[in-house]
Amino acid sequence: MTLQIDSLAITADEARTHDTQIDQLDEQVAALDADILGAIELRTELVRKLAAATSDAAITAETSAYEDLGSDGSAFSRMLARIASVAR
Protein backbone atom coordinates (compact mmCIF):
# COMPACT_ATOMS: atom_id res chain seq x y z
CA MET A 1 0.00 0.00 0.00
CA THR A 2 1.32 3.45 -0.89
CA LEU A 3 0.31 6.74 0.59
CA GLN A 4 0.00 9.74 -1.64
CA ILE A 5 0.59 13.12 0.08
CA ASP A 6 -0.20 15.45 -2.80
CA SER A 7 -2.61 17.37 -0.60
CA LEU A 8 0.34 18.69 1.44
CA ALA A 9 2.10 20.16 -1.59
CA ILE A 10 1.70 23.86 -2.26
CA THR A 11 1.27 25.37 -5.66
CA ALA A 12 3.65 27.89 -7.19
CA ASP A 13 0.99 30.58 -6.71
CA GLU A 14 0.68 29.74 -3.01
CA ALA A 15 4.47 29.85 -2.65
CA ARG A 16 4.61 33.29 -4.32
CA THR A 17 1.80 34.53 -2.08
CA HIS A 18 3.68 33.23 0.98
CA ASP A 19 6.91 34.89 -0.22
CA THR A 20 5.03 38.16 -0.83
CA GLN A 21 3.57 38.04 2.68
CA ILE A 22 7.04 37.42 4.16
CA ASP A 23 8.45 40.35 2.15
CA GLN A 24 5.62 42.60 3.34
CA LEU A 25 6.22 41.61 6.96
CA ASP A 26 9.95 42.26 6.55
CA GLU A 27 9.20 45.70 5.09
CA GLN A 28 6.82 46.51 7.96
CA VAL A 29 9.41 45.46 10.54
CA ALA A 30 12.07 47.58 8.80
CA ALA A 31 9.73 50.59 8.77
CA LEU A 32 8.96 50.12 12.47
CA ASP A 33 12.66 49.79 13.25
CA ALA A 34 13.29 53.10 11.49
CA ASP A 35 10.44 54.72 13.44
CA ILE A 36 11.75 53.31 16.72
CA LEU A 37 15.28 54.50 16.00
CA GLY A 38 13.98 57.97 15.14
CA ALA A 39 11.94 58.08 18.34
CA ILE A 40 14.94 56.97 20.42
CA GLU A 41 17.13 59.64 18.82
CA LEU A 42 14.51 62.32 19.53
CA ARG A 43 14.03 61.06 23.09
CA THR A 44 17.79 61.12 23.65
CA GLU A 45 18.00 64.70 22.42
CA LEU A 46 15.12 65.79 24.66
CA VAL A 47 16.54 64.02 27.71
CA ARG A 48 19.91 65.73 27.15
CA LYS A 49 18.20 69.12 26.92
CA LEU A 50 16.24 68.33 30.08
CA ALA A 51 19.42 67.29 31.86
CA ALA A 52 21.17 70.49 30.79
CA ALA A 53 18.24 72.57 32.03
CA THR A 54 17.97 70.78 35.38
CA SER A 55 20.67 68.38 36.53
CA ASP A 56 22.57 65.35 35.30
CA ALA A 57 20.33 63.23 37.53
CA ALA A 58 17.55 63.62 34.97
CA ILE A 59 19.63 61.93 32.31
CA THR A 60 20.13 58.70 34.23
CA ALA A 61 16.73 58.50 35.85
CA GLU A 62 14.76 55.41 34.93
CA THR A 63 11.14 55.80 34.04
CA SER A 64 8.21 53.59 34.97
CA ALA A 65 6.59 54.19 31.58
CA TYR A 66 7.57 50.70 30.45
CA GLU A 67 6.55 48.78 33.56
CA ASP A 68 3.81 46.98 31.60
CA LEU A 69 6.65 45.09 29.90
CA GLY A 70 7.70 43.60 33.24
CA SER A 71 11.41 43.01 33.75
CA ASP A 72 12.00 43.77 30.07
CA GLY A 73 10.49 47.22 30.63
CA SER A 74 12.95 47.91 33.41
CA ALA A 75 15.83 46.77 31.20
CA PHE A 76 14.52 48.91 28.33
CA SER A 77 14.27 51.95 30.56
CA ARG A 78 17.85 51.46 31.75
CA MET A 79 18.99 51.04 28.15
CA LEU A 80 17.35 54.31 27.11
CA ALA A 81 18.97 56.11 30.04
CA ARG A 82 22.33 54.62 29.12
CA ILE A 83 21.99 55.72 25.48
CA ALA A 84 21.22 59.26 26.60
CA SER A 85 24.18 59.41 28.96
CA VAL A 86 26.75 57.60 26.77
CA ALA A 87 25.94 59.42 23.55
CA ARG A 88 26.13 62.75 25.30
Backbone as JSON Lines, residues from 0, in Angstrom:
{"i":0,"aa":"M","n":[0.85,-1.18,0.0],"ca":[0.0,0.0,0.0],"c":[0.89,1.24,0.0]}
{"i":1,"aa":"T","n":[0.56,2.2,-0.84],"ca":[1.32,3.45,-0.89],"c":[0.41,4.58,-0.44]}
{"i":2,"aa":"L","n":[1.04,5.57,0.1],"ca":[0.31,6.74,0.59],"c":[0.7,7.93,-0.26]}
{"i":3,"aa":"Q","n":[-0.27,8.58,-0.82],"ca":[0.0,9.74,-1.64],"c":[-0.27,10.99,-0.81]}
{"i":4,"aa":"I","n":[0.71,11.93,-0.77],"ca":[0.59,13.12,0.08],"c":[0.53,14.38,-0.78]}
{"i":5,"aa":"D","n":[-0.09,14.29,-1.93],"ca":[-0.2,15.45,-2.8],"c":[-0.94,16.61,-2.15]}
{"i":6,"aa":"S","n":[-1.83,16.31,-1.23],"ca":[-2.61,17.37,-0.6],"c":[-1.75,18.3,0.25]}
{"i":7,"aa":"L","n":[-0.54,17.86,0.63],"ca":[0.34,18.69,1.44],"c":[1.22,19.6,0.58]}
{"i":8,"aa":"A","n":[1.28,19.34,-0.7],"ca":[2.1,20.16,-1.59],"c":[1.43,21.52,-1.8]}
{"i":9,"aa":"I","n":[2.26,22.54,-1.97],"ca":[1.7,23.86,-2.26],"c":[1.98,24.2,-3.71]}
{"i":10,"aa":"T","n":[1.11,24.98,-4.27],"ca":[1.27,25.37,-5.66],"c":[2.27,26.51,-5.75]}
{"i":11,"aa":"A","n":[2.72,26.78,-6.96],"ca":[3.65,27.89,-7.19],"c":[3.0,29.22,-6.8]}
{"i":12,"aa":"D","n":[1.7,29.35,-7.09],"ca":[0.99,30.58,-6.71],"c":[0.95,30.76,-5.2]}
{"i":13,"aa":"E","n":[0.71,29.66,-4.48],"ca":[0.68,29.74,-3.01],"c":[2.06,30.08,-2.47]}
{"i":14,"aa":"A","n":[3.1,29.55,-3.09],"ca":[4.47,29.85,-2.65],"c":[4.79,31.32,-2.88]}
{"i":15,"aa":"R","n":[4.38,31.86,-4.04],"ca":[4.61,33.29,-4.32],"c":[3.85,34.17,-3.34]}
{"i":16,"aa":"T","n":[2.6,33.78,-3.04],"ca":[1.8,34.53,-2.08],"c":[2.48,34.52,-0.71]}
{"i":17,"aa":"H","n":[2.97,33.36,-0.3],"ca":[3.68,33.23,0.98],"c":[4.93,34.11,0.97]}
{"i":18,"aa":"D","n":[5.7,34.07,-0.12],"ca":[6.91,34.89,-0.22],"c":[6.57,36.38,-0.17]}
{"i":19,"aa":"T","n":[5.47,36.76,-0.83],"ca":[5.03,38.16,-0.83],"c":[4.65,38.59,0.59]}
{"i":20,"aa":"Q","n":[3.95,37.72,1.31],"ca":[3.57,38.04,2.68],"c":[4.81,38.2,3.56]}
{"i":21,"aa":"I","n":[5.79,37.33,3.39],"ca":[7.04,37.42,4.16],"c":[7.74,38.73,3.84]}
{"i":22,"aa":"D","n":[7.81,39.08,2.55],"ca":[8.45,40.35,2.15],"c":[7.73,41.54,2.76]}
{"i":23,"aa":"Q","n":[6.4,41.5,2.76],"ca":[5.62,42.6,3.34],"c":[5.88,42.71,4.84]}
{"i":24,"aa":"L","n":[5.93,41.59,5.53],"ca":[6.22,41.61,6.96],"c":[7.61,42.15,7.22]}
{"i":25,"aa":"D","n":[8.59,41.74,6.41],"ca":[9.95,42.26,6.55],"c":[9.99,43.78,6.36]}
{"i":26,"aa":"E","n":[9.26,44.27,5.36],"ca":[9.2,45.7,5.09],"c":[8.56,46.45,6.26]}
{"i":27,"aa":"Q","n":[7.49,45.88,6.82],"ca":[6.82,46.51,7.96],"c":[7.74,46.57,9.17]}
{"i":28,"aa":"V","n":[8.48,45.49,9.42],"ca":[9.41,45.46,10.54],"c":[10.51,46.5,10.32]}
{"i":29,"aa":"A","n":[11.03,46.59,9.1],"ca":[12.07,47.58,8.8],"c":[11.55,49.0,9.0]}
{"i":30,"aa":"A","n":[10.32,49.26,8.58],"ca":[9.73,50.59,8.77],"c":[9.56,50.9,10.25]}
{"i":31,"aa":"L","n":[9.1,49.92,11.03],"ca":[8.96,50.12,12.47],"c":[10.31,50.35,13.13]}
{"i":32,"aa":"D","n":[11.31,49.59,12.7],"ca":[12.66,49.79,13.25],"c":[13.15,51.22,13.0]}
{"i":33,"aa":"A","n":[12.89,51.72,11.81],"ca":[13.29,53.1,11.49],"c":[12.53,54.09,12.37]}
{"i":34,"aa":"D","n":[11.24,53.86,12.57],"ca":[10.44,54.72,13.44],"c":[10.95,54.68,14.88]}
{"i":35,"aa":"I","n":[11.26,53.48,15.35],"ca":[11.75,53.31,16.72],"c":[13.07,54.02,16.89]}
{"i":36,"aa":"L","n":[13.98,53.84,15.93],"ca":[15.28,54.5,16.0],"c":[15.12,56.02,16.02]}
{"i":37,"aa":"G","n":[14.24,56.53,15.16],"ca":[13.98,57.97,15.14],"c":[13.43,58.46,16.47]}
{"i":38,"aa":"A","n":[12.52,57.7,17.05],"ca":[11.94,58.08,18.34],"c":[12.99,58.04,19.45]}
{"i":39,"aa":"I","n":[13.88,57.06,19.41],"ca":[14.94,56.97,20.42],"c":[15.91,58.14,20.28]}
{"i":40,"aa":"E","n":[16.23,58.49,19.04],"ca":[17.13,59.64,18.82],"c":[16.49,60.93,19.33]}
{"i":41,"aa":"L","n":[15.21,61.13,19.04],"ca":[14.51,62.32,19.53],"c":[14.43,62.31,21.04]}
{"i":42,"aa":"R","n":[14.11,61.17,21.63],"ca":[14.03,61.06,23.09],"c":[15.37,61.39,23.73]}
{"i":43,"aa":"T","n":[16.44,60.87,23.13],"ca":[17.79,61.12,23.65],"c":[18.11,62.61,23.62]}
{"i":44,"aa":"E","n":[17.77,63.26,22.53],"ca":[18.0,64.7,22.42],"c":[17.21,65.47,23.48]}
{"i":45,"aa":"L","n":[15.96,65.11,23.67],"ca":[15.12,65.79,24.66],"c":[15.62,65.56,26.08]}
{"i":46,"aa":"V","n":[16.04,64.32,26.38],"ca":[16.54,64.02,27.71],"c":[17.82,64.81,27.99]}
{"i":47,"aa":"R","n":[18.69,64.94,26.98],"ca":[19.91,65.73,27.15],"c":[19.58,67.2,27.43]}
{"i":48,"aa":"K","n":[18.62,67.73,26.69],"ca":[18.2,69.12,26.92],"c":[17.62,69.27,28.33]}
{"i":49,"aa":"L","n":[16.82,68.31,28.74],"ca":[16.24,68.33,30.08],"c":[17.34,68.28,31.13]}
{"i":50,"aa":"A","n":[18.31,67.42,30.91],"ca":[19.42,67.29,31.86],"c":[20.22,68.58,31.94]}
{"i":51,"aa":"A","n":[20.43,69.23,30.8],"ca":[21.17,70.49,30.79],"c":[20.39,71.59,31.51]}
{"i":52,"aa":"A","n":[19.07,71.55,31.41],"ca":[18.24,72.57,32.03],"c":[18.03,72.33,33.52]}
{"i":53,"aa":"T","n":[18.22,71.09,33.97],"ca":[17.97,70.78,35.38],"c":[19.24,70.26,36.04]}
{"i":54,"aa":"S","n":[19.46,68.96,35.95],"ca":[20.67,68.38,36.53],"c":[20.99,67.09,35.79]}
{"i":55,"aa":"D","n":[22.2,66.61,35.96],"ca":[22.57,65.35,35.3],"c":[21.77,64.17,35.83]}
{"i":56,"aa":"A","n":[21.14,64.31,36.98],"ca":[20.33,63.23,37.53],"c":[19.18,62.87,36.59]}
{"i":57,"aa":"A","n":[18.68,63.87,35.87],"ca":[17.55,63.62,34.97],"c":[17.94,62.69,33.83]}
{"i":58,"aa":"I","n":[19.21,62.72,33.46],"ca":[19.63,61.93,32.31],"c":[19.73,60.44,32.63]}
{"i":59,"aa":"T","n":[19.99,60.11,33.87],"ca":[20.13,58.7,34.23],"c":[18.89,58.14,34.91]}
{"i":60,"aa":"A","n":[17.92,58.97,35.15],"ca":[16.73,58.5,35.85],"c":[15.96,57.5,35.0]}
{"i":61,"aa":"E","n":[15.6,56.39,35.62],"ca":[14.76,55.41,34.93],"c":[13.31,55.86,35.02]}
{"i":62,"aa":"T","n":[12.54,55.46,34.06],"ca":[11.14,55.8,34.04],"c":[10.3,54.55,34.25]}
{"i":63,"aa":"S","n":[9.11,54.73,34.78],"ca":[8.21,53.59,34.97],"c":[7.24,53.46,33.8]}
{"i":64,"aa":"A","n":[7.48,54.21,32.74],"ca":[6.59,54.19,31.58],"c":[6.51,52.82,30.92]}
{"i":65,"aa":"Y","n":[7.51,51.99,31.11],"ca":[7.57,50.7,30.45],"c":[7.31,49.53,31.4]}
{"i":66,"aa":"E","n":[6.75,49.83,32.55],"ca":[6.55,48.78,33.56],"c":[5.59,47.69,33.1]}
{"i":67,"aa":"D","n":[4.72,48.0,32.13],"ca":[3.81,46.98,31.6],"c":[4.57,45.85,30.9]}
{"i":68,"aa":"L","n":[5.83,46.11,30.55],"ca":[6.65,45.09,29.9],"c":[7.34,44.18,30.92]}
{"i":69,"aa":"G","n":[7.09,44.42,32.19],"ca":[7.7,43.6,33.24],"c":[9.18,43.87,33.36]}
{"i":70,"aa":"S","n":[9.96,42.82,33.58],"ca":[11.41,43.01,33.75],"c":[12.05,43.54,32.48]}
{"i":71,"aa":"D","n":[11.48,43.22,31.32],"ca":[12.0,43.77,30.07],"c":[11.82,45.28,30.02]}
{"i":72,"aa":"G","n":[10.73,45.78,30.58],"ca":[10.49,47.22,30.63],"c":[11.53,47.93,31.45]}
{"i":73,"aa":"S","n":[11.9,47.33,32.57],"ca":[12.95,47.91,33.41],"c":[14.28,47.93,32.66]}
{"i":74,"aa":"A","n":[14.59,46.85,31.98],"ca":[15.83,46.77,31.2],"c":[15.81,47.79,30.06]}
{"i":75,"aa":"F","n":[14.65,47.94,29.42],"ca":[14.52,48.91,28.33],"c":[14.71,50.33,28.83]}
{"i":76,"aa":"S","n":[14.13,50.63,29.97],"ca":[14.27,51.95,30.56],"c":[15.73,52.25,30.88]}
{"i":77,"aa":"R","n":[16.43,51.28,31.45],"ca":[17.85,51.46,31.75],"c":[18.66,51.66,30.47]}
{"i":78,"aa":"M","n":[18.29,50.92,29.42],"ca":[18.99,51.04,28.15],"c":[18.81,52.44,27.56]}
{"i":79,"aa":"L","n":[17.61,52.96,27.63],"ca":[17.35,54.31,27.11],"c":[18.15,55.35,27.9]}
{"i":80,"aa":"A","n":[18.19,55.18,29.22],"ca":[18.97,56.11,30.04],"c":[20.45,56.01,29.69]}
{"i":81,"aa":"R","n":[20.92,54.82,29.47],"ca":[22.33,54.62,29.12],"c":[22.65,55.26,27.79]}
{"i":82,"aa":"I","n":[21.78,55.09,26.79],"ca":[21.99,55.72,25.48],"c":[22.11,57.23,25.64]}
{"i":83,"aa":"A","n":[21.22,57.81,26.42],"ca":[21.22,59.26,26.6],"c":[22.5,59.72,27.29]}
{"i":84,"aa":"S","n":[22.99,58.95,28.23],"ca":[24.18,59.41,28.96],"c":[25.47,59.09,28.22]}
{"i":85,"aa":"V","n":[25.52,57.99,27.48],"ca":[26.75,57.6,26.77],"c":[26.92,58.46,25.52]}
{"i":86,"aa":"A","n":[25.85,58.69,24.81],"ca":[25.94,59.42,23.55],"c":[26.09,60.91,23.75]}
{"i":87,"aa":"R","n":[26.07,61.34,24.94],"ca":[26.13,62.75,25.3],"c":[27.38,63.38,24.95]}
